Amino acid sequence: MSVTYDKPGRVALHLARAASLAPSPHNSQPWFFAEEGHNQGFEVHLDGGRRMPLTDPLGREAVIACGAALFNVRVAIRQLGFRPVVDLLPAPGDSSHLAHVGFAAHLPSAPEEELLARAMPHRHTHRGRFGAESVADTLLAELHEQARAEGATLQIVDDPDQLALVAELVRTAEDAHRADFGHVTELERRVGPYGVPVEACREHPDATLLPGRDYLSLARSRLLSARNRGRGTGTVVVLSTAHDHRQDWLRSGQALQRVLLYAAAHEVMAAFHTQPLELPALRARLRAEFTAGRYPQVVLRLGRVPQPRTWRTQRRPLVQVLTRDDARARW
């Protein structure tokens, strides 16, 4: 539960708006932010009440989402002409306090930072098929470097056997989720205002090689023929880290958002397929057979969206996510 307050500073509003544009599991937006007085700093917190306990029992995906929000804060501070100073997990006794961001010396933003900032409001999660145009190898190499700059590895799944493995693991996990009544119910509750828009869920979840989340239980009511499967899959990639601690989840979230913004700046969007990472045995298999011992954190498809969206994914009002650090003692 967050505590709101009147008249937040303009800087805090700027940072909170940017942070709120980050992706999160099923648009759960599991975060809140705290402003230090007189714009002295900005805090990123995990809102444990918005975590999805069946989908994400350890909170790993929620922390990754907060890491993506943290990266947006960094970009927004660079827009203001300052260098951000980030302290991860600054309060050992408070597991929800994920990061503190301060303002260092004035430094004009670089062209690439401006590119990422401009992409922030346009980046969105895609569900369904991508267009026929493939993602250029040069862009994929650049995305790999974007992830590496944040301490993560982005692997392209271009070998047919490896692609078959990833698709098999996603299918196995998705089938398990669809057979679990509690999981189905948890997913259905995320559809609607301030969740996943109904319009985004209308394409059959099995249309691509990697099955998607079945928000509307379409797979049970409408069978998809084999000839209609697998088209428009796009390029499959896996983001991984060397370790799997809480700070690694935060770093992978920052790497994820840096990759997503750079891709969006080049009109490439992403679809999330993290189902096998939510089941320990399948995640362990992906780690052993694909990422060479690194810990897989996110599975994505990348591609170009064939048609512009006609809806927007809603974000929680800033009054619900922004507070001030001197109010936190009253929670």
C-alpha positions in Angstrom: 0.0 0.0 0.0 1.4 3.4 -1.0 1.0 6.8 0.6 0.4 9.7 -1.7 1.0 13.4 -1.2 0.2 16.7 -2.7 2.3 18.7 -5.1 5.2 16.4 -6.0 8.2 18.0 -7.5 8.4 18.4 -11.3 11.5 16.3 -11.4 9.8 13.5 -9.5 6.8 13.6 -11.8 9.1 13.5 -14.9 10.9 10.4 -13.5 7.8 8.7 -12.3 6.1 9.1 -15.7 9.1 7.6 -17.4 9.4 4.7 -15.0 5.8 3.9 -15.4 6.3 3.2 -19.1 8.3 0.1 -18.4 7.0 -3.4 -19.3 5.8 -5.7 -16.5 4.2 -9.2 -16.3 0.7 -8.9 -17.7 0.9 -5.1 -17.1 0.8 -5.7 -13.4 3.0 -2.6 -12.8 4.5 -4.0 -9.5 6.2 -0.8 -8.4 6.0 2.5 -6.6 8.4 5.4 -6.4 9.5 7.8 -3.6 10.7 11.3 -4.0 13.3 12.7 -1.7 12.7 16.3 -0.7 13.8 19.1 -2.9 14.5 16.7 -5.8 17.5 15.3 -4.0 16.9 11.7 -5.1 14.4 9.1 -6.4 13.7 5.6 -5.1 12.3 2.5 -6.8 10.3 0.1 -4.7 8.7 -3.2 -5.3 4.9 -3.2 -4.6 4.6 -6.8 -3.4 0.8 -6.6 -3.4 0.8 -6.4 -7.2 3.0 -9.5 -7.7 1.3 -12.5 -9.3 1.9 -15.3 -6.8 1.2 -18.3 -9.0 2.9 -17.0 -12.1 5.8 -15.4 -10.2 6.1 -17.1 -6.8 9.7 -15.8 -6.1 9.0 -12.3 -7.4 11.8 -12.6 -9.9 9.7 -11.2 -12.8 8.4 -8.4 -10.7 11.9 -7.3 -9.7 13.0 -7.5 -13.4 10.1 -5.2 -14.2 11.3 -2.8 -11.5 14.7 -3.0 -13.1 13.2 -1.9 -16.4 11.5 1.0 -14.6 14.9 1.9 -13.1 16.5 2.1 -16.5 13.8 4.5 -17.7 14.6 6.6 -14.6 18.2 6.7 -15.7 17.2 7.7 -19.2 14.9 10.4 -17.9 17.7 11.9 -15.7 20.0 12.0 -18.7 17.2 14.0 -20.5 17.5 16.6 -17.7 21.2 16.8 -18.4 22.5 15.1 -15.3 24.4 11.8 -14.7 22.4 9.3 -12.6 24.1 7.6 -9.6 22.4 4.3 -8.9 22.7 2.4 -5.6 21.0 -1.1 -5.9 19.4 -2.6 -2.8 20.4 0.3 -0.6 18.5 -0.8 2.5 19.4 -4.4 3.5 16.6 -4.6 6.0 13.9 -3.5 3.4 13.6 -6.0 0.6 11.1 -3.8 -1.3 13.6 -0.9 -1.6 15.3 -1.9 -4.8 17.2 1.2 -5.8 18.1 4.8 -5.0 19.0 7.1 -7.8 20.8 10.4 -7.2 21.9 13.2 -9.4 25.6 13.7 -10.1 27.4 16.3 -12.2 25.8 18.0 -15.1 26.5 16.2 -18.4 24.7 16.8 -21.7 23.0 13.7 -23.0 24.6 11.7 -25.9 22.8 11.1 -29.2 22.1 7.4 -28.3 20.6 8.4 -25.0 18.3 10.8 -26.8 17.4 8.0 -29.1 16.3 5.8 -26.2 14.4 8.7 -24.6 12.4 9.3 -27.8 11.6 5.6 -28.0 10.2 5.4 -24.5 6.6 6.4 -25.1 6.4 4.3 -28.3 7.7 1.0 -27.0 5.0 -1.5 -26.4 4.6 -5.3 -26.0 3.3 -7.1 -29.0 1.1 -10.3 -28.8 0.6 -12.4 -31.9 2.3 -12.5 -35.3 4.9 -10.2 -36.6 5.2 -8.9 -40.2 7.2 -10.8 -42.9 10.2 -8.4 -42.7 13.0 -9.9 -40.7 15.1 -8.2 -38.1 18.4 -7.2 -39.7 21.6 -9.0 -38.5 23.2 -5.6 -37.9 20.4 -4.6 -35.5 20.6 -7.9 -33.7 24.3 -7.4 -33.2 23.7 -3.9 -31.8 21.0 -5.3 -29.5 23.5 -7.8 -28.2 25.9 -4.9 -27.4 23.1 -3.0 -25.6 22.5 -6.0 -23.3 26.2 -6.4 -22.7 26.5 -2.8 -21.6 24.2 -3.6 -18.7 26.0 -6.8 -17.7 23.7 -9.3 -19.5 23.9 -11.5 -22.5 21.4 -11.5 -25.4 21.6 -14.8 -27.4 19.9 -15.1 -30.8 18.2 -18.4 -31.3 19.0 -19.0 -34.9 20.0 -22.7 -34.9 16.9 -24.8 -35.9 17.6 -27.4 -33.2 17.9 -24.7 -30.5 14.8 -23.0 -31.8 12.9 -26.3 -31.6 14.2 -26.7 -28.0 13.0 -23.2 -26.9 9.6 -23.7 -28.6 9.2 -27.1 -26.9 9.9 -25.6 -23.5 7.5 -22.7 -24.1 4.8 -25.1 -25.2 5.3 -27.5 -22.3 5.1 -24.6 -19.8 2.1 -23.0 -21.5 0.3 -26.3 -21.6 0.9 -26.7 -17.8 -0.3 -23.2 -17.1 -3.5 -23.8 -19.2 -4.2 -27.0 -17.2 -3.9 -25.2 -13.9 -7.2 -23.6 -12.8 -5.5 -21.3 -10.3 -3.1 -20.0 -13.0 -5.9 -19.6 -15.5 -7.9 -17.6 -13.0 -4.9 -15.4 -12.1 -4.3 -14.7 -15.8 -7.9 -13.8 -16.5 -7.9 -11.3 -13.7 -5.2 -9.3 -15.5 -7.4 -8.6 -18.5 -9.1 -5.3 -18.6 -8.5 -1.6 -17.5 -5.0 -1.2 -16.1 -4.2 -4.7 -17.1 -3.8 -6.3 -20.6 -6.3 -4.8 -23.0 -8.9 -7.2 -24.3 -8.0 -6.0 -27.8 -4.5 -7.3 -27.4 -5.7 -10.8 -26.6 -7.9 -11.5 -29.5 -5.4 -13.3 -31.8 -5.1 -17.0 -31.2 -2.2 -17.7 -28.8 -0.9 -20.6 -30.8 -0.5 -18.6 -34.0 3.3 -18.4 -33.8 6.0 -21.1 -33.2 6.2 -20.0 -29.5 2.7 -20.2 -28.0 1.5 -17.1 -26.2 -0.5 -16.6 -23.0 -4.1 -17.6 -23.5 -5.8 -14.7 -21.7 -9.3 -15.4 -23.1 -9.1 -19.3 -23.2 -9.2 -19.2 -27.0 -7.3 -22.4 -27.3 -10.1 -24.3 -25.7 -12.8 -22.8 -27.8 -11.1 -22.5 -31.2 -8.7 -25.1 -32.6 -5.9 -23.8 -34.9 -5.0 -25.9 -37.9 -1.3 -26.9 -38.4 -1.0 -24.8 -41.5 -1.9 -21.7 -39.6 0.7 -22.2 -36.9 4.3 -20.9 -36.9 4.0 -17.9 -39.2 5.1 -14.5 -38.1 7.2 -15.8 -35.3 10.0 -13.2 -35.8 13.4 -13.6 -34.2 13.7 -15.4 -30.9 16.2 -14.2 -28.3 17.1 -15.2 -24.7 18.4 -12.7 -22.1 20.6 -14.2 -19.4 22.9 -13.3 -16.5 25.9 -14.9 -15.0 24.3 -15.1 -11.5 20.7 -15.3 -10.2 20.6 -13.0 -7.2 18.2 -10.1 -6.6 20.7 -7.6 -8.0 21.1 -9.7 -11.1 17.3 -9.6 -11.6 17.5 -5.8 -11.4 20.4 -5.7 -13.8 18.6 -8.0 -16.3 15.6 -5.6 -16.1 17.8 -2.7 -17.0 19.4 -4.7 -19.8 16.0 -5.8 -21.0 14.7 -2.2 -21.2 17.8 -0.9 -22.9 17.3 -3.6 -25.6 13.6 -2.9 -25.9 14.1 0.8 -26.3 16.9 0.5 -28.8 14.8 -2.0 -30.8 11.7 0.3 -30.6 13.8 3.2 -31.9 14.4 1.0 -35.0 10.6 0.1 -35.2 11.1 -3.4 -33.8 8.9 -4.5 -30.9 9.0 -7.5 -28.6 6.7 -10.3 -27.5 7.4 -12.0 -24.2 7.4 -15.8 -23.8 8.7 -16.3 -20.2 6.5 -19.3 -19.4 9.3 -21.9 -19.1 11.2 -19.6 -16.8 8.3 -19.8 -14.3 8.8 -23.6 -13.9 12.1 -24.5 -12.2 12.7 -27.7 -14.1 12.2 -26.1 -17.5 14.3 -23.1 -16.6 17.0 -25.4 -15.5 16.8 -27.3 -18.8 17.1 -24.1 -20.8 20.0 -23.1 -18.7 21.8 -26.4 -19.2 21.0 -26.9 -22.9 21.1 -23.3 -24.3 22.6 -20.6 -22.1 25.7 -22.6 -21.1 25.2 -22.3 -17.4 24.0 -18.6 -17.4 20.7 -18.0 -15.9 17.9 -17.3 -18.4 15.8 -14.3 -17.3 13.6 -13.4 -20.3 12.6 -15.1 -23.6 11.5 -12.8 -26.4 10.4 -12.7 -30.0 11.4 -9.6 -31.9 9.9 -8.3 -35.1 8.0 -5.5 -36.9 4.3 -5.1 -36.1 2.3 -5.5 -39.3 -0.4 -3.0 -38.3 -0.5 0.0 -35.9 -2.3 -0.6 -32.7 -5.7 1.0 -32.2 -5.6 0.9 -28.4 -3.3 1.9 -25.5 -2.1 -0.1 -22.5 -3.1 2.0 -19.5 -0.7 2.9 -16.8 -1.7 3.5 -13.2 -2.2 7.2 -12.3 0.9 8.8 -10.9 -1.0 9.6 -7.7 -1.1 5.9 -7.0 2.6 5.2 -7.6 4.5 8.3 -6.4 5.0 9.1 -2.7 7.6 11.0 -0.7 10.3 9.3 1.5 9.2 11.1 4.7 5.7 9.6 4.3 7.0 6.0 4.1 7.3 5.8 7.9 3.4 5.9 8.1 2.9 2.8 5.9 
